[in-house]
Structures are given as C-alpha cells and as structure tokens.
Amino acid sequence: MRRSAAETQQQIVGTAVEQIAEVGFHKMSIADVAAASGISQSGLLHHFPSKVALLAAILEQRERDDNAFLFGDGTVPLGWDAFEALVPLTARNSTRPEWVGVFVRVSAEATEPDHPANEWLRDHYASARAWLGDAVQQGKESGVIRADAPTELLVGNTIAVLDGIQQQWLVDRRIDMVSQVSAHISGLRVCWELAPSLP
C-alpha cells in the first residue's frame, strides 16, 4: 500500500530521530535515513530539502508534542502545578528514549554558535525559564510560594535537574528519572511552600 506524504514524512522523522539519538546530528546520514525509511535519497529530499530542514522538523515536532502534553487542554499550569507537571512529563520521556537521546545530543552540539539548532536551543531555554518564572511569580501572588523564594534559583535548578537526569538515564537506564524529578520538586516545596494560614 502506498504511503501518504504525511506518513512518509513521519517515517523519515522517526528514522532520523533514531539515528540522531545514536550518532548525533553531524554524523546523521541522509542516505542512511532514506534507506532505512524505504525511499530514495531524492525522495527524502523532496520532503526535506536538507539535513537542516529535517532537523528543524524533528525539533518542531518535539516542541509541539511537549506543548500538547503540558498545555493541550488550553490551560497553562502555574504555581506549584507547573513544577508538578514536570513529573508526568518525565514519566512520558522515560518511554521515549530516542527522543531523549535527540535532545541530549543536539543540545550538547547546539551550544556551538554556528550549529543549526543553536537558536532553537536558546529559544527552548528562554521559553522554559519564562514559563517556570511566571509560575513562581503567580505562586507568590496567590500565596502558595513564599515571597522570598529565589525565582532564578528555583527555575535554573529545576531545568538543570531535568536535563542532567536525562543524560544520566541514557547512560544507565536503571536510574528512575521520575522519582528523581519528583524528589526535587518535593524538596522545593519543603523549602519554599507557604503554609496555609490557620483559621
């Protein structure tokens, strides 16, 4: 049965994700991705005219999928809800090792200013910092996070935990990413949660 263009594109993206997760973007081969996808190299380039275009499609899908998972119902979790939402996100990531591998490899490579994903990486971290920063601010205003909570520390450390535990997990799958992230969030709440006033 002939595949639709959308099905072919998804097959190409899935194959490229696996290859990037294994060898990184620079070593990814358009020829190998095409062969593994069951199409010719020219056929692949019809859908994605370059390696950079293919990488852009992969990163766009990752952001789209994560945003749908976190904000799919139209609600942006704020306050402690934002931090707690990272636990099921981590659980989901633990079932998608190839996507974790893409993020870890590409984010490491993309620290170089001339890497095609450098701007994406900057935007990714800026967006994460903005969301979690807004979450802390809203938590302070609503009285669930202490007013003296250091916003930058809470946000920066949380992002560092998320990224760091994913890298460690790729090395050793016995690591329980979910419990690690959950423990981090619990620790933040112990330190910075504002206890409700007694009646």
N, C-alpha and C positions, 0 to 999 in steps of 0.2 A: 504494500500500500504506500502510495506517495505521501510524503510528509508535507504539511503546510509550511509556509515560510516561517510562521511563528514557532512551529515545532522544531524546524531545522535550527533556527536561531537559539532556541532553548537548549537543544542538544549541543550546539557549538559552545555556548556559555558554560554548560555543565562540564564538558570535556576540558575546556580551558581552565576552569576553576580547579579541577583535579591536578592539572599539570602545573599551574602556578603554585598550588599548595605544596607540591613536591619539589619543584626546582626553582621557583621564583619567576618573576616577570621576564627578566632579561634572558633567561635560558629557555623560556617557553618558545616552542617552535610552531609557527603557523602550519607548516607542513604536517607535523605530528598531530596537531589538533584536528586538522582536516581529515587525516587518515582515520583517526580514532572516532571521528564523527560520521564517517561513512560518506564523505563527499570529497570532491576535488579541491585542490588549493584555490583554484579560480572561483569555485563555487562558494567557498568560505569567504573570499574577498568580495564577492558580490554582496554578502550580508554585512560584513565588517571589513571595510577597505584597508585596514591596517591593524597591526598589533595594538597600537594606542587606542584605536576605536573599539577593539574588542575588550581591552582593559577597562575603558570608560563604561562600556555596557555592563561589565561584571560589577564594578563599584557602584553604579547606579542601581543595579538590582539589589545589592546588599543593603544600601541605604533605604530603598523602597520597602524591602521586606522587613527590616528592623523597625522602620517608622510605622508600618502597618501593624506590626506586633505590639508596639508600645502605645500607639495613638490611633489604632484602627477604628475605635468607636467614636472618634472625634474629640475625645477628652484628653487633655494633657495633664498627666498626674503631677502634682506639686506637693510641697511639704515633704513629709516622710514617705508619702505614697510614691514619689518619684524614685527615691532610693530603694524602696521595697520592690518596685517594678523591675529593678535590675536582677533580682533573684530568678524570677521565671525566664527572663531573657537569657541569663547564664545557663539555665537548665535547657533551654532550646538550643543554645550554641553547643552544648555538650553532645547533642545528637547530630551535629553538622560539622564534623572535624575538618572537612575540606574547606568550608567557608572560614573557619577559624584559622586554618593554615594560610589561606589567601590574605586575611587581614594581617596576621603576624608578619608574613614575608613581605608583603607590599608596603606595610607601614614602616618596616625597617629600611627597605630600599628607598622609599619616598622621602626620607629625611634629606636626601641629596636635592639641592635646589633645581637641578635640571631634569629630575625624574618626572615623567608624565603624570604621576599621581601625587606630586608634591602639593599642588593646590587643593586636590581632594582631601589630602591628609590634614592640611591646615583648616579647611572648612569643617571637616569631621570633628576635630578637637574644639574648634570655636563653637560649633553647634552644641556639642556635649557640655561644654563649660557654661554656655548661655542657659541651657535648659536646667541643669542642676543648680546653677547660681540663682535662677528665678525660683526654683523650688525652695532653696534655703530662705530666700527673701520672703516668699509667701508664707513659709512656716513660721518665720519670726513675726510677721504681721498678724497671723492668725493665732499666735500664742502656743504653738506646739514645738517650736525650736527656740532655744534660749537666745536672747537678743545679743549676747556677747559671743555667740558661736562664730568662729573664724570661717567665713564663707569660702575663701580661696583654699583653705586647708581641707575643709570637708570635700570640696569639689575635686581638687587636684589629687588628693589621696585616693578618693574613690575611683577615679579614672585610672590611676596607677595600679590599683588592685585589680581592676577588671582586665587591663592589658597584660599585667605581669602574670596573673594566674593562668591566662590563656596560653601564654608562651610556655610556662612550666608544664601545663597539661599536655601540650603537644609532645613534650619530651617524655613525660611519664603519665600515662592515662590512668594510673591508679589514684592520682590526685582528684579529690572531689571538689570541683570548681564551685558547685552550688553551695556546699557547706562553708567554703572559704569566704565567698562573697556574702553569704548570709551572716556569718560571724562578724565580718567587717561592718555591715550595716547595723547589727545589734550593738556593736561597740560604740558606734557613733551615737546611737540613741541613748545608751547608758550615759555617755558624756554630755550630750547636748539636748536631750529631750526635756522640754519644760513640763514638769509635773502639773497635772490639773489642780486648780485651786479647790480647797476643801469648801463644802457648802457652809 
